[in-house]
Amino acid sequence: MNFTMPPEIEAVRDMVARFMANEVVPVMEDFEKRGEFPRELVARAGAAGLYGAVFPESVGGSDMGYMAAAVIIEEMSRQEVRFTSCNNQQGGTCPTCIYMAGTPEQVEKYVPNLLAGKTIGMMSLSESGSGSDAAGAMKTFARRDGDVYRIKGEKMWASIANETDVGILIAKTDRDAGAKGATAFIVEPKKYPGFTAKPVDLLGMSKAFRTNIVFLDDFVVPVENRLGAEGDGFKIVMRALQPGRLNVAAKCLGLAQACFEEAVRYANERTVRQQPIGRFQMIQDSIAEMATAIEASRGLVYRAAFSMDNDMPSNRIASIAKYHASQTAKMCADKAQQIFGGYGLAREYRVSWMRVYADMLYNGEGSANIQKIIIAEDALGYKPADRHHGKTNLRDVRQTDIAKQ
Ligand SMILES: Cc1cc2nc3c(=O)[nH]c(=O)nc-3n(C[C@H](O)[C@H](O)[C@H](O)COP(=O)(O)OP(=O)(O)OC[C@H]3O[C@@H](n4cnc5c(N)ncnc54)[C@H](O)[C@@H]3O)c2cc1C
């Protein structure tokens, strides 16, 4: 066992810390006030290597692996969780699906630009009637019409769909085949007709990074933009969600750390009865609970990253890490807000809105209940979580692997 972080990953953390502190934090609130997507800033983050840690250099990544990716996301989230709202689209599930299941031409055409933040991604799986049961209840349908598919239906919760250049969209090509009837498409909404994104009004969430309902009216996708074979869509997404869960767990960890740091600072500054509130035992109780849970989450997140870097079975540990870190983020956001008293509701303090992000991350990328089902069914011997263990290390992934699973 070695609990020391490699120096090259600590150097990456320092680089991300500087990037966030110098380039993102000073301007993010202005983008929020204008409700403007920070496209140029995303491109600068891409150029700095913030999205490509797990991808090989041949597609524009840095090949540093999942531990580096977890540390990057943790640090980004610690400083400005809103800016991590497109991490999945630029460096997570969206390019991972293309990289793992795409043809060499698709990979070359789309992945480098996503990692560089030059094109904006999307990952559209959910619908109003299908969230946790994503494939089973899906209604959106893609009909083959010569050299194109025409997609009809409505997707829900598609983050950044109002800005996307290139994204992944899942639709049924066979209504009666359950999960095996779902197909993945690389979509280009600005290039082809039939795609309309409408931002959803979400209480307390970013106005710069919007989540959308998407109306698809015979939306055109060329056949060459199908990802994998018809019916492979769900397999492709599930495979990409495994590292996706680690991303969300790392985001939760950074958010929990931010809440903790805000709480400690305020507890030392705020005086009641001529002493800092940090001197009160009940405030200390909260600080101790937060510090303990954060250290435990950090151990789990880094262990899941280590497993993925070494192609060890990682589904179970990724679910445990995601569940624990999202619970920790919720608990820390709640306690931080309480420590701020009435000021915890004032928008000028970020503890007033960080709690909404903790709630969102608790549900996103497989809700807490879904993680608990995975963990418990594995423990009870009903369904081993790592029964479909596939390679996670992207250096070794053969794009045809996906078809064999
Ligand atoms: C801000 C935001 C951004 C998002 N971005 C995206 C995106 O970019 N792309 C995308 O595809 N999706 C996105 N989502 C959707 C997100 O992944 C879903 O909200 C999530 O999967 C849960 O689905 P649901 O909301 O339909 O809840 P449901 O599936 O309806 O679940 C409702 C409740 O029932 C529980 N539940 C469900 N099944 C079980 C079970 N078997 N046993 C016990 N309890 C159960 C859940 O845990 C939850 O508490 C986003 C959501 C939000 C809020």
The ligand as an SDF file (V2000), in Angstrom:
LIG
                    3D

 53 58  0  0  0  0  0  0  0  0999 V2000
  -29.2910   19.1830  -13.5800 C   0  0  0  0  0  0  0  0  0  0  0  0
  -29.4090   17.8460  -14.2360 C   0  0  0  0  0  0  0  0  0  0  0  0
  -28.6010   17.5460  -15.3190 C   0  0  0  0  0  0  0  0  0  0  0  0
  -28.7310   16.3140  -15.9790 C   0  0  0  0  0  0  0  0  0  0  0  0
  -27.9680   16.0810  -17.0840 N   0  0  0  0  0  0  0  0  0  0  0  0
  -28.2070   14.9680  -17.8280 C   0  0  0  0  0  0  0  0  0  0  0  0
  -27.5670   14.7880  -19.0930 C   0  0  0  0  0  0  0  0  0  0  0  0
  -26.7580   15.6000  -19.5270 O   0  0  0  0  0  0  0  0  0  0  0  0
  -27.8940   13.6930  -19.8210 N   0  0  0  0  0  0  0  0  0  0  0  0
  -28.8120   12.7650  -19.4000 C   0  0  0  0  0  0  0  0  0  0  0  0
  -29.0570   11.7920  -20.1290 O   0  0  0  0  0  0  0  0  0  0  0  0
  -29.4290   12.9020  -18.1880 N   0  0  0  0  0  0  0  0  0  0  0  0
  -29.1560   13.9760  -17.4090 C   0  0  0  0  0  0  0  0  0  0  0  0
  -29.7930   14.1500  -16.2020 N   0  0  0  0  0  0  0  0  0  0  0  0
  -30.7840   13.1530  -15.7770 C   0  0  0  0  0  0  0  0  0  0  0  0
  -30.3410   12.3200  -14.5940 C   0  0  0  0  0  0  0  0  0  0  0  0
  -29.3650   11.4010  -14.9880 O   0  0  0  0  0  0  0  0  0  0  0  0
  -31.6100   11.6590  -14.0250 C   0  0  0  0  0  0  0  0  0  0  0  0
  -32.3190   12.6900  -13.3360 O   0  0  0  0  0  0  0  0  0  0  0  0
  -31.3260   10.5040  -13.1310 C   0  0  0  0  0  0  0  0  0  0  0  0
  -30.8490    9.4180  -13.9020 O   0  0  0  0  0  0  0  0  0  0  0  0
  -32.5790   10.0490  -12.3670 C   0  0  0  0  0  0  0  0  0  0  0  0
  -33.6570    9.8790  -13.2300 O   0  0  0  0  0  0  0  0  0  0  0  0
  -35.0740   10.5810  -12.9090 P   0  0  0  0  0  0  0  0  0  0  0  0
  -34.8450   11.9930  -12.5470 O   0  0  0  0  0  0  0  0  0  0  0  0
  -35.9920   10.2790  -14.0470 O   0  0  0  0  0  0  0  0  0  0  0  0
  -35.5920    9.8390  -11.6220 O   0  0  0  0  0  0  0  0  0  0  0  0
  -36.3960    8.4470  -11.5630 P   0  0  0  0  0  0  0  0  0  0  0  0
  -35.6970    7.4010  -12.3280 O   0  0  0  0  0  0  0  0  0  0  0  0
  -37.8250    8.7160  -11.8890 O   0  0  0  0  0  0  0  0  0  0  0  0
  -36.2750    8.1370  -10.0040 O   0  0  0  0  0  0  0  0  0  0  0  0
  -37.0590    8.8300   -9.0240 C   0  0  0  0  0  0  0  0  0  0  0  0
  -36.6570    8.2820   -7.6550 C   0  0  0  0  0  0  0  0  0  0  0  0
  -36.9150    6.8680   -7.6170 O   0  0  0  0  0  0  0  0  0  0  0  0
  -35.7240    6.1970   -7.2130 C   0  0  0  0  0  0  0  0  0  0  0  0
  -35.6480    4.9020   -7.8860 N   0  0  0  0  0  0  0  0  0  0  0  0
  -35.6220    4.6280   -9.2190 C   0  0  0  0  0  0  0  0  0  0  0  0
  -35.5240    3.3100   -9.4330 N   0  0  0  0  0  0  0  0  0  0  0  0
  -35.4920    2.7000   -8.2000 C   0  0  0  0  0  0  0  0  0  0  0  0
  -35.4070    1.3520   -7.7470 C   0  0  0  0  0  0  0  0  0  0  0  0
  -35.3260    0.3360   -8.6010 N   0  0  0  0  0  0  0  0  0  0  0  0
  -35.4270    1.1320   -6.4070 N   0  0  0  0  0  0  0  0  0  0  0  0
  -35.5000    2.1770   -5.5250 C   0  0  0  0  0  0  0  0  0  0  0  0
  -35.5840    3.4610   -5.8810 N   0  0  0  0  0  0  0  0  0  0  0  0
  -35.5850    3.7310   -7.2110 C   0  0  0  0  0  0  0  0  0  0  0  0
  -34.5550    7.1070   -7.6250 C   0  0  0  0  0  0  0  0  0  0  0  0
  -33.4180    6.8730   -6.8180 O   0  0  0  0  0  0  0  0  0  0  0  0
  -35.1590    8.4810   -7.3440 C   0  0  0  0  0  0  0  0  0  0  0  0
  -35.0020    8.7910   -5.9850 O   0  0  0  0  0  0  0  0  0  0  0  0
  -29.6670   15.3610  -15.5040 C   0  0  0  0  0  0  0  0  0  0  0  0
  -30.4610   15.6660  -14.3910 C   0  0  0  0  0  0  0  0  0  0  0  0
  -30.3490   16.8810  -13.7730 C   0  0  0  0  0  0  0  0  0  0  0  0
  -31.2550   17.1880  -12.6070 C   0  0  0  0  0  0  0  0  0  0  0  0
  1  2  1  0
  2  3  1  0
  2 52  2  0
  3  4  2  0
  4  5  1  0
  4 50  1  0
  5  6  2  0
  6  7  1  0
  6 13  1  0
  7  8  2  0
  7  9  1  0
  9 10  1  0
 10 11  2  0
 10 12  1  0
 12 13  2  0
 13 14  1  0
 14 15  1  0
 14 50  1  0
 15 16  1  0
 16 17  1  0
 16 18  1  0
 18 19  1  0
 18 20  1  0
 20 21  1  0
 20 22  1  0
 22 23  1  0
 23 24  1  0
 24 25  2  0
 24 26  1  0
 24 27  1  0
 27 28  1  0
 28 29  2  0
 28 30  1  0
 28 31  1  0
 31 32  1  0
 32 33  1  0
 33 34  1  0
 33 48  1  0
 34 35  1  0
 35 36  1  0
 35 46  1  0
 36 37  1  0
 36 45  1  0
 37 38  2  0
 38 39  1  0
 39 40  1  0
 39 45  2  0
 40 41  1  0
 40 42  2  0
 42 43  1  0
 43 44  2  0
 44 45  1  0
 46 47  1  0
 46 48  1  0
 48 49  1  0
 50 51  2  0
 51 52  1  0
 52 53  1  0
M  END
$$$$
